[in-house]
Amino acid sequence: MSPLDETNASFIMGFHVFESSLRPDRASSQYGKGCNISVSHLRYSANHNALDSWQITAHLVEHKRLYGPIWRSRFGPFDVVNVATAELIAQVIRQEGRYPVRTDLPHWKEYRDMRGQAYGIHVDTGPEWYRIRSALNPKMLKLKEVAAYAPIIHEVVSDLLQRVELLRLRSPDQVTVKDLASELYKFGFEGISSILFETRLGCLQEEIPTDTLRFISAVNDMLALSEMVLFFPRWTRHIFPFWKRFVQAWDDLYDVGMLKFNVCIRDAQYIISILYVTVHVGIHGSLNELQLPSGQQIYTTSNTLSWTLYHLARDAEVQNRLYNEIASVCPNKELPTAEHLTRMPYMKAVIKETLRIYPVVPGNGRLTVDSEVIVDNYWFPKKTQFHLCHYAVSHDESNFPEPECFVPDRWLRDNPSRSQHHPYSSVPFGVGVRACVGKRVAELEMYFALSRVRKPELAKKKTLERSILLNICTILHNHCLIYGTIE
């Protein structure tokens, strides 16, 4: 029996709410507090937007207020223990072991087995995962290495700016850009794909190539359908189309990606060649895993830039300060380099503050694999799924006074407004050896794009604010949370 067995239940406003306590036969004075853990049981709706990202963030904050910093939730097949303070997140991370696991992905594994493919970086665990990750880290996370990607990122940024200007001139008022979120998403996709495959996919062209459209559609379908496939039991696969469409999305990813992969191997291109030659992982699995390019990075780039432009349009002081910093470091529209970025602390603070308020996903996961763990003096057995509630933590007043306010200065050293916060109070890219492998590339894309949006483009506050807000609503409507799929 689990030490968190439910003892009573009631129904309140559509939720199953349980009170649960540590079993006295398993909780000693060393491990147990002798008090209850509140447990919320969320009932899943078949509506695609029923548990979208925005609603989940609201639930996390509300549940922390109701139940305290640690509680258990259930929705669909998920049974998780939520931790919602920086210190409790740190306790989980300190006990994650050498080969941490975010969550189990049985449907991804099933597809790999069905197609005879290797698992790859998202699905593999243990020493095999570590070997793949160790090969990628030096080329994806070291600043000196990532700086080598600057020319291709600037090329993609130039295409984005030209595309936005074209759409602006075509609009009735020659100012408003409709569906900017879509353009920023394509920018993120083009950027990371250009680095991985060292070739352009044409996402920002007037006529996007058919294979590229198929590729983008497959990534979106696969991520969205992952949620559905997990929530519905296996016997429903002959009734509902989700599993069939999920498999088709992966097949499309493989078919299109294989064309790019063959070119990379033929031309000995960088990232994929290193992964293939150095680690000797299976071609198919590693290819498919790299193609999700770091789905978090794509969403992070588009989501963060949208919200950043929104706040710059609303706050002339922040906008002027950022513009002056960029102009002083890169006069006469000089293209910034990685070295230039070291002299732009305010721009980095603006991005950090945006990521704090609007992280691309509201939480992260850890599955205890190797051993039992103790968190907040509670004992948890192996195979416990923890949900690290980053959104709730980054909106905690004890870490960030006036947490809903956009205050980039709180990230600047030697500034009176600087927040004395816990190191884990805002970790939008995750933390530890499982942190997002595309973090540095995403940051470089955002810094370069923001540094090249000059003041004239931001000047018309009301029009831009309205346009950006409409596009942000599009992002929030379309974005869905996939637990554990982001490396």
WOFEN-V294231 format. One record per residue. N is the residue number from 1. RES is the residue in one letter. PSI is psi as a letter, one per 40 degrees, with the letter a starting at -180 (999 if undefined). NEAR is the number of other ideal C-beta (glycine too) atoms within 10 Angstrom. Layout:
n/res/psi/near
N/RES/PSI/NEAR
N/RES/PSI/NEAR
This chain:
n/res/psi/near
1/M/i/7
2/S/i/14
3/P/e/20
4/L/f/22
5/D/i/12
6/E/i/15
7/T/d/12
8/N/i/8
9/A/i/12
10/S/i/9
11/F/h/10
12/I/h/8
13/M/f/5
14/G/e/8
15/F/i/15
16/H/h/16
17/V/h/16
18/F/i/22
19/E/h/14
20/S/i/19
21/S/i/19
22/L/h/21
23/R/h/15
24/P/d/10
25/D/e/8
26/R/e/14
27/A/h/17
28/S/i/10
29/S/d/8
30/Q/d/8
31/Y/d/15
32/G/i/18
33/K/e/13
34/G/f/10
35/C/i/10
36/N/i/14
37/I/h/20
38/S/i/17
39/V/h/24
40/S/h/20
41/H/h/16
42/L/h/19
43/R/h/12
44/Y/h/15
45/S/i/12
46/A/e/9
47/N/h/8
48/H/d/12
49/N/e/14
50/A/d/13
51/L/f/19
52/D/i/16
53/S/d/24
54/W/d/16
55/Q/d/15
56/I/d/20
57/T/d/22
58/A/d/12
59/H/d/20
60/L/d/22
61/V/d/18
62/E/d/12
63/H/d/20
64/K/d/22
65/R/d/10
66/L/d/11
67/Y/e/20
68/G/a/15
69/P/e/18
70/I/h/19
71/W/i/22
72/R/h/22
73/S/i/22
74/R/h/17
75/F/h/18
76/G/b/15
77/P/e/11
78/F/h/16
79/D/h/16
80/V/i/19
81/V/h/24
82/N/h/24
83/V/h/26
84/A/f/25
85/T/i/22
86/A/d/23
87/E/d/14
88/L/d/21
89/I/d/27
90/A/d/18
91/Q/d/18
92/V/d/26
93/I/d/20
94/R/e/10
95/Q/e/18
96/E/e/21
97/G/i/14
98/R/d/9
99/Y/g/17
100/P/i/21
101/V/h/21
102/R/d/22
103/T/i/19
104/D/i/18
105/L/g/21
106/P/d/13
107/H/d/19
108/W/d/24
109/K/d/14
110/E/d/15
111/Y/d/22
112/R/d/22
113/D/d/10
114/M/d/10
115/R/e/14
116/G/f/9
117/Q/i/20
118/A/i/18
119/Y/d/23
120/G/a/25
121/I/d/24
122/H/d/21
123/V/d/22
124/D/i/24
125/T/i/17
126/G/a/13
127/P/d/9
128/E/d/17
129/W/d/21
130/Y/d/15
131/R/d/15
132/I/d/25
133/R/d/19
134/S/d/12
135/A/d/21
136/L/d/21
137/N/d/14
138/P/d/11
139/K/e/18
140/M/e/21
141/L/e/17
142/K/h/11
143/L/d/12
144/K/d/8
145/E/d/14
146/V/d/20
147/A/d/14
148/A/e/12
149/Y/e/23
150/A/d/18
151/P/d/9
152/I/d/16
153/I/d/21
154/H/d/17
155/E/d/13
156/V/d/25
157/V/d/22
158/S/d/14
159/D/d/19
160/L/d/24
161/L/d/17
162/Q/d/11
163/R/d/18
164/V/d/18
165/E/d/12
166/L/d/11
167/L/d/15
168/R/d/17
169/L/d/10
170/R/e/10
171/S/i/12
172/P/d/7
173/D/e/9
174/Q/f/8
175/V/d/12
176/T/h/16
177/V/h/22
178/K/i/16
179/D/f/13
180/L/d/24
181/A/d/23
182/S/d/15
183/E/d/19
184/L/d/24
185/Y/d/25
186/K/d/24
187/F/d/24
188/G/d/30
189/F/d/25
190/E/d/28
191/G/d/32
192/I/d/25
193/S/d/25
194/S/d/18
195/I/d/23
196/L/d/25
197/F/e/22
198/E/f/18
199/T/i/14
200/R/h/17
201/L/e/21
202/G/f/17
203/C/d/25
204/L/e/22
205/Q/i/14
206/E/d/7
207/E/h/7
208/I/h/16
209/P/i/14
210/T/d/9
211/D/d/16
212/T/d/19
213/L/d/15
214/R/d/14
215/F/d/24
216/I/d/20
217/S/d/14
218/A/d/21
219/V/d/21
220/N/d/17
221/D/d/17
222/M/d/27
223/L/d/20
224/A/d/18
225/L/d/23
226/S/d/22
227/E/d/20
228/M/d/20
229/V/d/22
230/L/d/22
231/F/d/18
232/F/h/18
233/P/i/9
234/R/d/11
235/W/e/7
236/T/e/13
237/R/d/15
238/H/e/8
239/I/d/8
240/F/i/13
241/P/e/11
242/F/d/20
243/W/d/19
244/K/d/12
245/R/d/16
246/F/d/24
247/V/d/19
248/Q/d/15
249/A/d/21
250/W/d/24
251/D/d/14
252/D/d/18
253/L/d/21
254/Y/d/19
255/D/d/13
256/V/d/23
257/G/d/23
258/M/d/15
259/L/d/11
260/K/d/22
261/F/d/23
262/N/d/12
263/V/d/14
264/C/d/21
265/I/d/14
266/R/d/9
267/D/e/11
268/A/f/11
269/Q/i/17
270/Y/c/17
271/I/d/18
272/I/d/22
273/S/d/15
274/I/d/15
275/L/d/24
276/Y/d/19
277/V/d/11
278/T/d/13
279/V/d/17
280/H/f/10
281/V/i/21
282/G/i/17
283/I/d/16
284/H/d/19
285/G/d/23
286/S/d/25
287/L/d/25
288/N/d/28
289/E/d/25
290/L/d/27
291/Q/e/26
292/L/f/22
293/P/f/23
294/S/g/27
295/G/d/25
296/Q/d/26
297/Q/d/28
298/I/d/29
299/Y/d/22
300/T/d/27
301/T/d/27
302/S/d/26
303/N/d/26
304/T/d/27
305/L/d/26
306/S/d/23
307/W/d/21
308/T/d/26
309/L/d/25
310/Y/d/21
311/H/d/19
312/L/d/26
313/A/d/22
314/R/d/16
315/D/g/15
316/A/d/12
317/E/d/7
318/V/d/21
319/Q/d/19
320/N/d/13
321/R/d/17
322/L/d/24
323/Y/d/19
324/N/d/12
325/E/d/18
326/I/d/24
327/A/d/15
328/S/d/10
329/V/d/18
330/C/g/18
331/P/i/8
332/N/f/5
333/K/f/10
334/E/h/12
335/L/h/14
336/P/i/21
337/T/i/15
338/A/d/17
339/E/d/10
340/H/d/18
341/L/d/21
342/T/e/11
343/R/f/12
344/M/g/20
345/P/d/15
346/Y/d/17
347/M/d/24
348/K/d/17
349/A/d/23
350/V/d/27
351/I/d/22
352/K/d/18
353/E/d/23
354/T/d/25
355/L/d/24
356/R/d/27
357/I/d/19
358/Y/g/25
359/P/i/25
360/V/d/24
361/V/i/25
362/P/e/24
363/G/i/23
364/N/i/29
365/G/i/23
366/R/h/27
367/L/h/18
368/T/h/22
369/V/d/16
370/D/d/14
371/S/i/9
372/E/i/13
373/V/i/21
374/I/h/13
375/V/h/21
376/D/f/17
377/N/e/15
378/Y/i/18
379/W/h/19
380/F/h/21
381/P/i/13
382/K/i/11
383/K/f/12
384/T/h/22
385/Q/h/21
386/F/i/28
387/H/h/25
388/L/h/26
389/C/g/29
390/H/d/28
391/Y/d/25
392/A/d/23
393/V/d/31
394/S/e/23
395/H/f/22
396/D/h/21
397/E/d/9
398/S/d/12
399/N/d/20
400/F/h/22
401/P/i/13
402/E/g/9
403/P/d/18
404/E/e/8
405/C/i/10
406/F/h/20
407/V/g/18
408/P/d/25
409/D/d/16
410/R/e/23
411/W/e/21
412/L/h/15
413/R/i/7
414/D/f/5
415/N/h/13
416/P/d/7
417/S/e/11
418/R/h/14
419/S/h/17
420/Q/g/9
421/H/i/19
422/H/i/17
423/P/d/10
424/Y/e/22
425/S/d/22
426/S/h/24
427/V/g/23
428/P/d/24
429/F/e/22
430/G/a/22
431/V/i/19
432/G/a/14
433/V/e/16
434/R/e/21
435/A/i/15
436/C/h/24
437/V/d/24
438/G/e/30
439/K/d/19
440/R/d/21
441/V/d/24
442/A/d/27
443/E/d/22
444/L/d/23
445/E/d/29
446/M/d/25
447/Y/d/21
448/F/d/23
449/A/d/24
450/L/d/22
451/S/e/24
452/R/e/18
453/V/g/20
454/R/i/13
455/K/d/14
456/P/d/8
457/E/e/15
458/L/e/17
459/A/d/13
460/K/g/15
461/K/d/14
462/K/d/9
463/T/d/14
464/L/d/21
465/E/d/16
466/R/d/14
467/S/d/23
468/I/d/23
469/L/d/15
470/L/d/15
471/N/d/22
472/I/d/18
473/C/d/13
474/T/d/17
475/I/d/22
476/L/d/18
477/H/d/13
478/N/d/17
479/H/h/20
480/C/i/19
481/L/h/19
482/I/h/19
483/Y/h/20
484/G/e/21
485/T/e/21
486/I/h/26
487/E/999/26
